[in-house]
Amino acid sequence: MLQKNAGEVASYESEIEHNPLPPFINFNADYRVAPNNKLVYCMITKNMCTIFGEVSCLLFNPETYLEKNISVTSVMYDDRTCQTAPAVLNNHSKLRKYLGGDEKNYKYYTVVREPIDRFLSAYTDKCFRERELLGRYEQCYGCGYDMECFIDETYKRALMYAAGTRPTPVNMEDYHFLPQNWKCFFGLEMEKYTFFDYTDKLKMYDKLDAFYKASGVGMKVREKIQRDLRTSFTLHKTSNSEARKIFENQLRNNRKLMAKLINLYYYDFIYFNYSVPILD
């Protein structure tokens, strides 16, 4: 998953100015720990992180969670069922302190997603759905439905992070739109991780079940996880919406915007082994 595709790099460089943002800026790391099975899950926004946060809550205290008779996909982030340490450790130093000398016995995992797909999911959810349904008109830098305005503002903030100038305050848009490789201290710890690809979710669920089984998660808990993942629907799912289709068409037919996103997410494509888009 960490290999580079030289052909894609050359193709990209021949299409547009090759000016990608640097990889492995340590933007944030937000962990969920399941000590019973020695698992560390690192959250990457828009990659089913709320759901897998709930899976971690289930693994942290399975008996109590099963008594609640709730689905891991039905709980929104603000209402998550575990919110305190050690189940939740929201920065790298807290994780290091908690694991201590036992760190080598833990398995790390996370979910990665094709970068343009992740951007469109976040844009549809945060810049359209929440604006329409929740009246959050100030979100997405007040750009409304002007995608160019929003991408420009996102790119400006990313350049500040890349230059070592951390904007204040860190905002919702940063968490949802900055590169995946800037999270989880991947620059130092990528080799520790098992990565699950969001692209084919049914295949991902099969691989997750095998991973949890190898980590000692019992059959009853694994069956619940699989049942919830395969039969439930989350409120902020965007993949099949008409708005998402409109935004995707708008983006993919705008060479300038696509080029800017390729520069923003270039190392997500490379390190997580996704094809770099070819620009017409």
ABEGO torsion letter per residue (X at the ends): XABBBAAAAAAAAAABBBBBBBBGBBABBBBBBBAAAGBBBBBBBGAGAAAAAAAAAAAABAAAAAAAGBBAAABBAAABABABOAABBABAAAAAAAAEAAAAABBBBBBBBBAAAAAAAAAAAAAAAAAAAAGBAABGGGAEABAAAAAAAAAAAAAAAAAGBBBOBBBAAAAAABBAAABGGAAAAAAABBBBBAABAAAAAAAAAAAAAAAGBBAAAAAAAAAAAAABBBAABAAABAAAAAAAAAAAABAAAAAAAAAAAAAAAAAAGBBBBBBX
